[in-house]
Amino acid sequence: MFRNQYDTDVTTWSPAGRLFQVEYAMEAVKQGSAAIGLRSKTHVILACVNKANSELSSHQKKIFKVDDHIGVAIAGLTADGRVLSRYMRNECINYSYAYESPLPVGRLVVQLADKAQVCTQRSWKRPYGVGLLVGGLDESGAHLYYNCPSGNYFEYQAFAIGSRSQAAKTYLERRFETFMDSSWESLLKDALFALRETLQGEKLTSTNCTVAVVGVGEAFHMLDKETIQALINEFEIAGEEAPAAAPDEAGSDEPAAAPEEGAPADQGAAPMDI
């Protein structure tokens, strides 16, 4: 993992043209608890796994409301995610005060990416060790973005980040072509199925997951535990097998996610991660 003298400073390039401190920050995202996002034409759903450090502690909040039309789900260092979500909230408030209209989702994502990029170019700073799935709704429709610690951002139809997220990505890649025309209930069902894929044998319940929704005529809000458990029981997530993909979907070579360069996908949680 350590790269000798080339990983002591975020501004030091290796002979291979890599910034190892940035790659370490991206690795912190992979070791965080899983978070997924899906969007249709009218709705965006964010979901995450609740993971506590011990049986004696509560889990850290992983989904934050930014504005009535925007929310974020994070994976990685929760403290960094909390700071960035507060920054996003302030930007939305300032834009609304100045222009008396909601801040477009794409513009907010660009501002967030610029803020993250500065930390890769200053020797007295470190990259943010958190990945953010930004879901929102504006005049151009529903949007789902992923913001990387490197300062890159990508728009997705569906995406998953965090530990064991590859299993969720595989499920989403089989199903993403149906998401655009999906109903709210169908999209939520796919979100719960994808989230279950990251648990690897654990039973999905309302206590170990959080789900949030934003849509047309529906402000960003988190579903309460009773609603989530009722949906799990209704969809029979605990015992039902995931819907089989159609032959053309299973053979589709169009991925829902771009692979990131980094260390092995499956490792234990980082000490500072919740």
Salt bridges, closest charged atoms under 4 A:
GLU23 OE1 - ARG18 NH2 2.75
ASP67 OD2 - HIS69 ND1 3.66
ASP68 OD1 - LYS65 NZ 3.01
ASP80 OD2 - ARG126 NH1 2.91
ASP138 OD1 - HIS143 NE2 3.08
GLU155 OE2 - HIS143 ND1 2.81
ASP181 OD1 - LYS41 NZ 3.13
ASP190 OD1 - ARG175 NE 3.25
GLU218 OE1 - HIS43 NE2 3.22
GLU218 OE2 - HIS221 NE2 3.53
GLU240 OE2 - LYS189 NZ 3.77
GLU261 OE2 - ARG18 NE 3.49
ASP273 OD1 - LYS62 NZ 3.79
